[in-house]
Amino acid sequence: MSPTERTTRATEVALAEEFRDAIEDARGRVTAVLEPACPTPAFLQALRSEVERAAAQPDAVPYPELADADTYWEATVKPQSRSLRDAVGAIVEWLEQRIITTMGVAETDLKSLVDAAAAEPGPDPAPLRAMIADEIDARCRELHHQMAEVLSVLPQSNPIQDARCCADEAMRARATSDVESLKAAYLRDAGGDESDQQFAEQQWSETFAERVAHRCSLLAAQGPWRHQEFALVGYERARTEAERIVEESASRLQAPLRGLHQLLLERYDSAVTISV
């Protein structure tokens, strides 16, 4: 291995380590922003209780105006969602600039490898050119994979998915309880003899799921369940925006690599032609 090749390998290892450090640093920062803001089942339950208290006794809560779902959205959820998006955007911008610096070193390193090979092409430059082409291809492919690692800076989406499942289950349980409480009145209103009551019982059973679904739709449109939905949607929108920001950053970082292979080979060909 020539001195140039040893230097190139050492630089490649150092750059890979720097890249990993940058990704891990950004991942920690993004997680510190998003994870605490993610609604949890405990938070959603506390939110429901707080809204119910605000509606029943406004003086018992510090912000009774938040009992109105639209006010809660405008005053709390919407600003937080925007803040999360901006914070993640700033971290990704910092990461992108750090990677661009690293990419500059990697490109310079590859140019040095090409120049060193072109300086001593030998009597037949073609085999050496093929080796250089393979090396450039491998390095560019590795850099492309490293750029894709930017997508990993976001934490897993399992917590928000779990929170939404718990929220849906809580609302369905309330709806089921509400519907079940109406059964006695339904049977009483059906009247009739034992046969009529059996038919009414059967009708109730057959339409029970529909009644629960209808009750869920009614609950979803009013507090505290609407507050709960707003809290979930606000975070989900912030996360969707964060995903978009990260994906666009990865695409920008990968874009220059598409033409780098050809540019480096043209550099080699040009240098060899001049030296010959």
C-alpha positions in Angstrom: 0.0 0.0 0.0 1.4 3.3 -1.1 1.8 6.3 1.3 -1.1 8.0 -0.5 -3.3 4.9 -0.1 -2.5 4.7 3.6 -3.3 8.4 4.1 -6.6 7.9 2.2 -7.6 4.9 4.3 -6.8 6.8 7.5 -8.8 9.8 6.3 -11.7 7.5 5.3 -11.8 5.9 8.8 -11.6 9.3 10.5 -14.4 10.7 8.3 -16.6 7.7 9.0 -16.1 8.2 12.8 -16.8 12.0 12.5 -20.0 11.2 10.5 -21.2 8.7 13.1 -20.5 11.2 15.9 -22.5 13.9 14.0 -25.5 11.6 13.5 -25.5 10.4 17.1 -25.2 14.0 18.4 -28.1 15.2 16.2 -30.2 12.1 17.2 -29.7 13.0 20.8 -30.7 16.6 20.3 -33.8 15.8 18.2 -34.9 13.1 20.7 -34.5 15.6 23.5 -36.9 18.0 21.6 -39.5 15.5 20.4 -39.8 12.8 23.1 -40.9 15.1 26.0 -43.5 16.8 23.8 -45.1 13.5 22.7 -48.5 13.0 24.4 -48.6 10.0 26.6 -51.6 8.0 27.9 -51.0 9.6 31.3 -50.9 13.1 29.8 -54.1 12.5 27.8 -55.9 11.2 30.9 -54.8 14.2 32.9 -55.9 16.5 30.0 -59.4 15.0 30.0 -59.7 15.4 33.8 -58.5 19.0 33.6 -60.9 19.9 30.9 -63.8 18.3 32.7 -62.9 20.2 35.9 -62.7 23.5 33.9 -66.1 22.9 32.4 -67.7 22.0 35.7 -65.9 24.5 37.9 -63.9 27.1 36.0 -62.5 28.6 39.3 -60.8 25.3 40.1 -58.3 25.4 37.2 -55.7 28.0 36.3 -56.7 28.4 32.7 -60.5 27.9 32.4 -60.5 29.4 28.9 -58.8 26.3 27.7 -62.0 24.3 28.3 -62.8 25.6 24.8 -61.1 23.2 22.4 -60.4 25.7 19.7 -58.8 28.1 22.2 -56.7 25.1 23.5 -55.6 24.5 19.9 -54.6 28.1 19.2 -53.1 28.9 22.5 -51.3 25.7 23.3 -51.1 23.0 20.6 -50.5 25.1 17.5 -47.6 27.1 19.0 -46.0 24.0 20.4 -46.2 22.2 17.1 -44.6 25.1 15.3 -41.9 25.3 18.0 -41.1 21.6 17.6 -40.8 21.9 13.8 -38.5 24.9 14.1 -36.3 23.3 16.7 -35.9 20.1 14.7 -35.3 22.2 11.6 -32.4 24.1 13.3 -30.8 20.8 14.5 -31.0 19.3 11.0 -29.5 22.5 9.5 -26.7 22.3 11.9 -26.1 18.6 11.1 -26.3 19.3 7.4 -23.6 21.9 7.6 -21.4 19.6 9.7 -21.8 16.9 7.1 -21.1 19.2 4.2 -17.7 20.1 5.9 -17.0 16.4 6.2 -18.0 15.8 2.6 -15.6 18.5 1.5 -12.7 16.6 3.2 -13.9 13.3 1.6 -13.9 14.9 -1.8 -10.5 16.4 -1.4 -9.3 13.0 -0.2 -10.6 11.3 -3.3 -9.1 13.9 -5.6 -5.7 13.2 -3.9 -6.1 9.5 -4.6 -6.9 10.2 -8.2 -4.1 12.7 -8.6 -1.6 10.3 -7.1 -2.7 7.5 -9.5 -2.7 9.8 -12.5 0.9 10.9 -11.7 2.2 7.4 -12.3 -0.2 5.7 -14.7 2.4 3.3 -16.1 2.7 2.2 -19.7 -0.9 1.1 -19.9 -3.2 3.4 -17.8 -6.4 1.4 -18.5 -6.0 -1.2 -15.7 -5.1 1.5 -13.2 -8.1 3.5 -14.3 -10.4 0.5 -13.8 -9.1 0.1 -10.2 -9.5 3.8 -9.5 -13.1 3.7 -10.9 -13.9 0.8 -8.6 -12.4 2.6 -5.6 -14.4 5.8 -6.4 -17.6 3.8 -6.9 -17.1 2.0 -3.5 -16.4 5.3 -1.7 -19.3 7.2 -3.3 -21.6 4.3 -2.5 -20.5 4.3 1.1 -20.9 8.1 1.3 -24.4 7.7 -0.2 -25.3 5.2 2.5 -23.9 7.6 5.2 -26.1 10.4 3.9 -29.1 8.1 4.2 -28.3 7.8 7.9 -29.6 11.3 8.4 -33.0 9.7 8.2 -32.3 7.9 11.5 -32.0 11.1 13.6 -35.8 11.0 14.4 -36.9 8.8 17.3 -39.2 5.9 16.8 -42.9 6.8 16.2 -44.1 4.0 18.5 -44.9 6.3 21.5 -47.3 8.5 19.5 -48.9 5.4 18.0 -49.3 3.9 21.4 -50.8 7.1 22.8 -53.3 7.3 20.0 -54.4 3.6 20.5 -54.9 4.3 24.2 -56.9 7.5 23.5 -59.1 5.6 21.1 -59.6 2.8 23.6 -60.5 5.3 26.3 -63.1 7.0 24.1 -64.5 3.7 23.0 -64.8 2.6 26.6 -66.6 5.8 27.5 -68.9 5.4 24.4 -69.6 1.8 25.3 -70.4 2.7 28.9 -72.7 5.5 27.7 -74.6 3.2 25.3 -74.9 0.4 27.8 -76.5 2.9 30.3 -79.3 3.4 27.7 -80.3 -0.2 27.4 -82.8 -0.3 30.2 -84.6 2.7 28.8 -84.5 1.2 25.3 -86.2 -2.0 26.5 -88.7 -0.1 28.6 -89.7 2.0 25.6 -90.0 -1.1 23.4 -92.7 -2.4 25.8 -94.8 -5.4 24.8 -94.8 -8.9 26.1 -91.9 -11.3 26.7 -91.7 -12.0 22.9 -91.5 -8.3 22.2 -88.8 -7.9 24.8 -86.8 -10.7 23.3 -87.0 -9.1 19.9 -86.0 -5.7 21.3 -83.1 -7.4 23.1 -82.0 -9.0 19.8 -82.3 -5.6 18.0 -80.2 -4.0 20.7 -77.5 -6.6 20.4 -77.4 -6.4 16.6 -77.2 -2.6 16.6 -74.9 -2.2 19.6 -71.7 -1.8 17.7 -73.3 0.9 15.5 -74.6 2.7 18.5 -71.1 2.7 20.1 -69.5 4.0 16.9 -72.1 6.8 16.7 -71.5 7.7 20.3 -67.7 7.8 19.6 -68.3 10.3 16.7 -70.3 12.5 19.0 -67.7 12.4 21.8 -64.9 13.2 19.3 -66.6 16.5 18.5 -66.7 17.7 22.0 -64.4 18.3 25.0 -62.5 16.7 26.5 -62.1 14.2 23.7 -61.6 17.0 21.1 -58.8 18.4 23.2 -57.3 15.0 23.3 -57.5 14.7 19.5 -55.9 18.1 19.1 -53.0 17.2 21.3 -52.4 14.1 19.2 -52.8 15.8 15.9 -50.5 18.7 16.9 -47.7 16.3 17.7 -48.3 14.1 14.6 -48.1 17.2 12.4 -44.9 18.3 14.0 -43.4 14.9 13.5 -44.6 14.8 9.8 -42.9 18.1 9.3 -39.8 16.9 11.0 -39.8 13.8 8.7 -40.1 16.1 5.6 -37.2 18.3 6.8 -35.0 15.3 7.4 -35.8 13.6 4.1 -35.1 16.9 2.2 -31.8 17.2 4.0 -30.8 13.7 3.1 -31.7 14.3 -0.6 -29.7 17.5 -0.7 -26.7 15.8 0.8 -26.9 12.9 -1.6 -27.4 15.0 -4.7 -23.7 15.9 -5.3 -22.7 12.3 -5.1 -24.5 11.4 -8.3 -22.0 13.3 -10.5 -18.9 12.9 -8.4 -17.9 9.5 -9.8 -17.8 10.9 -13.4 -16.1 14.1 -12.4 -13.3 12.2 -10.6 -12.7 9.9 -13.6 -12.6 12.9 -15.9 -10.0 14.4 -13.6 -8.0 11.2 -13.9 -8.3 11.1 -17.7 -7.3 14.7 -18.0 -4.3 14.3 -15.8 -3.1 11.2 -17.5 -3.5 12.8 -21.0 -1.4 15.7 -19.9 1.3 13.5 -18.3 1.5 11.3 -21.3 
